[in-house]
Amino acid sequence: MKKSRLWIGIALAVAAGHAAAQAYPVKPVRVVVPFTAGGAVDTSIRTVGQKLSELWKQPIVVDNRAGAGGNIGAEVVAKAAPDGYTLLCTSNALALSPALYKKLSYDAAKDFAPLAQFSSSYQVLTVHPRVPAKTVKEFIDYAKSKGGSATYGSTGIGAAPHLVMEQFKLRAGLELLQVPYKGDVNVTTALLAGEVESAFMTPSSVLTQVRAGKLRALGVTKTTRAAAFENVPPISDILPGFEYSGYVGLYAPAGTPREVVAVIQRDVAKVLALPDLQEKLAASGFEPPNTTPDQFPARYHRDIATFVQVVKDARIPQQE
């Protein structure tokens, strides 16, 4: 009798899971973005989210929870109900957090179910027009001539703009003064105003300003030229082997039903394959994802381990 009840319970649970997957979503889906509105991550989810909303016939509500290098928003999702109605869209800063912070209110390896990668990304070394450098080599020479007083903007300790610049400084043998801001938009504004002289930026954050001549792009962290910055050479032309590749991904709280996870992964893959969506992402400087939804979880967990060494090499002290 006890075994019969056990199997009945299992059968009911499986049936409930299938029913949830078939119905999902039946209400608006909130996607937490742990950065300010208008930045690369925010732009990604709003672009992809529009297509998901059309497919699901439910609103995608973007909830910007900026602060603490993305940790505030990540905590919100880590503690949310695992039902597929609260998701996280963030950069690979999520995989970096365990290496960067001494204590976290969540476990990056255990509290999230990686769903899909929206795009792969690179960084663009960008300067204010008053900086006399027009090439990476000239910028290195300029920075050295300033004796450590040349400035660069970042979105905080350990964020991609900071991490890449620290690696760049090590390779080029120079010193720069970091000025932290809350998000991509804030750094772009500071660059335009001349508050800082340089920054590593996401393509979408500076593409319009570079094309308008308001900012100058000197190099990209790809080892080949980027489609959106076809006239900008790779930094590896000057510093052989220098490369940085990031991504924007979607995550659910751990414990989200596998059937719901499968629906989200299937539908994200479906909308990412749409030609008009690909065109919109490319126009904003995003590149296609380099993993499928099935491959993304392995990439994410591999990066958690990799970033421990990256932080060590960049000599970034762990944050409180």
C-alpha positions in Angstrom: 0.0 0.0 0.0 2.8 2.4 0.9 4.6 1.6 -2.4 1.4 2.2 -4.3 1.0 5.6 -2.6 4.6 6.5 -3.4 4.2 5.7 -7.1 0.9 7.6 -7.2 2.7 10.6 -5.6 5.5 10.4 -8.2 3.0 10.1 -11.0 1.1 13.1 -9.8 4.3 15.1 -9.5 5.4 14.2 -13.0 1.9 15.0 -14.4 2.0 18.4 -12.6 5.4 19.2 -14.1 4.1 18.4 -17.6 1.0 20.5 -17.0 3.1 23.4 -15.8 5.4 23.2 -18.9 2.4 23.0 -21.3 0.8 26.1 -19.7 4.0 28.1 -19.1 3.8 31.1 -19.0 0.3 32.0 -17.9 1.3 35.3 -16.4 4.0 38.1 -16.9 7.6 37.0 -16.5 9.8 39.3 -14.5 13.5 39.4 -15.6 15.8 41.0 -13.1 18.8 42.9 -14.7 21.4 43.7 -12.0 22.7 46.8 -13.9 21.3 50.2 -14.9 18.8 50.6 -17.7 20.3 51.3 -21.1 23.5 49.2 -20.7 24.4 46.2 -22.7 22.7 43.6 -20.6 19.5 45.7 -20.4 19.5 46.2 -24.1 19.9 42.5 -24.7 16.9 41.4 -22.6 14.7 44.1 -24.0 15.5 43.1 -27.6 15.2 39.4 -27.0 12.3 39.9 -24.5 10.2 41.6 -27.1 10.2 38.5 -29.3 9.7 36.2 -26.3 6.7 38.3 -25.2 5.2 38.0 -28.7 5.7 34.2 -28.7 4.4 33.7 -25.2 1.7 36.3 -25.4 2.7 37.5 -22.0 4.6 40.6 -20.9 8.3 40.4 -20.1 8.8 42.9 -17.3 12.4 44.1 -16.9 13.3 44.9 -13.3 16.7 46.8 -13.0 18.3 46.2 -9.7 21.7 47.8 -10.0 24.5 47.7 -7.4 27.3 45.7 -5.8 28.7 44.5 -9.1 25.5 42.7 -10.0 25.1 41.0 -6.7 22.0 42.8 -5.5 20.0 41.6 -8.5 21.5 38.1 -8.4 20.4 37.7 -4.8 16.8 38.7 -5.7 16.6 35.9 -8.2 18.5 33.3 -6.1 15.9 33.8 -3.4 12.9 33.9 -5.7 10.3 31.1 -6.1 11.7 28.6 -8.6 8.6 28.7 -10.8 10.0 30.3 -14.0 8.4 33.6 -13.4 11.4 35.4 -12.0 14.5 35.1 -14.1 18.0 36.8 -14.2 19.6 38.3 -17.2 23.2 39.2 -16.6 26.7 39.2 -17.9 29.5 36.7 -17.1 30.0 38.9 -14.0 27.8 36.2 -12.3 30.5 33.6 -12.9 33.2 36.0 -11.7 31.5 36.8 -8.3 32.8 33.7 -6.4 36.4 34.6 -7.3 36.0 38.3 -6.6 34.0 38.5 -3.3 34.9 37.0 0.1 31.3 36.5 1.0 28.1 36.3 -1.1 24.5 36.0 -0.1 24.1 33.4 -2.7 26.0 30.4 -4.2 26.7 31.2 -7.8 27.4 27.5 -8.6 24.3 26.1 -6.8 21.6 28.7 -6.7 21.0 29.2 -10.4 19.9 27.2 -13.4 21.7 28.6 -16.5 19.1 28.7 -19.3 20.6 30.3 -22.4 23.2 32.6 -23.8 21.8 35.7 -25.7 25.0 36.9 -27.2 28.8 36.8 -27.1 30.6 40.0 -26.5 33.9 41.8 -26.6 35.1 45.1 -25.3 36.2 48.3 -27.2 39.1 50.5 -25.9 37.5 53.9 -26.2 38.9 57.4 -25.5 37.6 60.9 -25.4 38.6 63.0 -28.5 40.9 65.2 -26.4 43.2 62.2 -25.9 45.8 62.6 -28.6 46.1 58.9 -29.2 44.6 57.4 -32.4 46.0 53.9 -32.0 46.5 51.5 -29.2 50.3 52.0 -29.3 49.8 55.8 -29.1 47.5 55.4 -26.2 50.0 53.2 -24.3 52.7 55.9 -25.0 50.3 58.6 -23.9 49.4 56.8 -20.6 53.0 56.2 -19.8 53.8 59.9 -20.3 51.1 60.8 -17.8 52.9 58.9 -15.0 49.8 57.1 -13.7 47.5 60.1 -13.7 45.6 59.2 -16.9 42.1 58.1 -16.0 39.7 55.3 -17.1 36.1 54.6 -16.3 34.7 51.3 -15.1 31.5 49.9 -13.8 33.1 48.7 -10.6 35.7 46.4 -9.2 35.8 43.1 -11.1 33.3 44.1 -13.8 34.4 43.5 -17.3 35.7 47.1 -18.0 37.8 46.9 -14.9 39.0 43.4 -15.4 40.0 43.9 -19.0 41.8 47.2 -18.2 43.7 45.6 -15.4 44.9 42.9 -17.8 45.7 45.6 -20.4 47.7 47.5 -17.9 49.7 44.4 -17.0 50.5 43.5 -20.6 51.3 47.1 -21.6 53.3 47.9 -18.4 51.4 51.1 -17.5 49.4 52.6 -14.7 46.0 54.3 -15.0 43.7 55.8 -12.4 40.3 54.0 -12.1 37.1 56.0 -11.7 34.1 53.7 -10.9 30.5 54.3 -12.0 27.2 52.4 -11.6 26.8 51.2 -15.1 27.6 51.3 -18.8 25.5 54.4 -19.4 27.2 56.3 -16.6 30.6 55.5 -18.0 29.6 56.5 -21.5 28.2 59.8 -20.2 31.5 60.4 -18.3 33.5 59.7 -21.4 31.4 62.1 -23.5 31.8 64.8 -20.8 35.6 64.2 -20.5 35.3 63.3 -16.9 37.5 60.2 -17.7 39.9 59.8 -20.6 39.4 56.2 -21.5 37.4 53.0 -20.8 36.9 49.5 -22.1 33.2 49.5 -23.2 30.7 47.1 -24.6 30.0 47.8 -28.3 26.4 48.7 -27.8 27.3 51.4 -25.2 29.6 53.4 -27.5 28.8 52.4 -31.1 26.5 55.4 -31.8 28.9 57.9 -30.3 32.0 56.5 -32.1 30.2 56.6 -35.4 29.2 60.2 -34.7 32.8 61.1 -33.9 32.0 62.0 -30.3 34.3 59.2 -29.0 37.2 57.4 -30.6 37.6 53.6 -30.7 41.2 52.4 -30.6 41.0 48.6 -30.4 38.8 45.6 -29.8 39.4 42.6 -27.5 38.6 40.2 -30.3 41.5 38.6 -32.2 39.8 39.5 -35.4 38.0 42.7 -36.6 34.5 43.1 -35.3 31.7 43.6 -37.8 30.3 46.7 -35.9 33.8 48.2 -35.7 35.3 47.1 -39.0 37.9 49.9 -39.1 39.1 49.2 -35.5 42.0 46.7 -35.2 42.3 44.0 -32.6 44.4 45.0 -29.6 46.3 41.7 -30.1 48.0 43.3 -33.1 50.0 45.3 -30.5 49.8 42.9 -27.6 49.9 39.4 -29.0 47.4 37.0 -27.4 45.4 39.8 -25.7 41.7 38.7 -25.8 38.5 39.0 -23.8 35.2 37.4 -24.6 32.1 37.8 -22.4 28.4 37.0 -22.8 24.9 37.9 -21.7 22.9 35.0 -20.3 19.6 34.1 -18.9 19.2 32.2 -15.6 16.4 30.8 -13.4 16.5 30.0 -9.7 17.8 26.5 -8.9 15.0 24.0 -8.5 12.9 25.4 -11.4 11.0 22.5 -12.9 13.0 20.8 -15.7 9.9 21.0 -17.9 9.7 24.8 -17.5 13.5 25.1 -18.1 13.1 23.1 -21.3 10.3 25.4 -22.5 12.4 28.5 -21.9 15.5 27.1 -23.5 13.5 25.9 -26.6 11.8 29.3 -27.0 14.9 31.3 -26.5 16.6 29.3 -29.2 13.6 29.8 -31.4 13.6 33.6 -31.2 17.4 33.9 -31.4 17.2 32.2 -34.8 14.9 34.9 -36.2 16.7 36.9 -38.9 15.2 40.2 -37.8 16.3 39.7 -34.2 19.8 38.7 -35.3 19.9 42.0 -37.3 18.8 44.1 -34.4 21.4 42.5 -32.1 24.2 42.9 -34.7 23.2 46.5 -35.3 23.8 47.2 -31.6 27.2 45.6 -31.7 26.2 42.2 -30.2 27.6 39.0 -31.7 25.8 35.6 -32.0 26.0 33.3 -28.9 28.9 30.8 -29.0 27.0 28.2 -27.1 23.6 26.5 -27.5 21.1 26.5 -24.6 22.2 22.9 -24.0 25.9 23.9 -23.9 25.5 27.0 -21.8 25.3 25.4 -18.3 28.6 23.7 -18.9 30.2 27.0 -20.1 28.9 28.9 -17.1 30.2 26.4 -14.5 33.6 26.2 -16.3 33.9 30.0 -16.2 33.3 30.0 -12.4 36.5 28.0 -12.1 38.4 29.9 -14.8 37.8 33.3 -13.2 39.6 32.3 -10.0 42.8 32.3 -12.0 41.9 35.4 -14.0 41.4 37.5 -10.8 44.7 36.2 -9.4 46.5 37.1 -12.6 45.0 40.6 -12.7 46.0 41.0 -9.0 42.5 42.1 -8.0 42.0 41.8 -4.2 38.9 40.0 -3.0 36.1 42.4 -2.1 34.1 42.4 1.1 
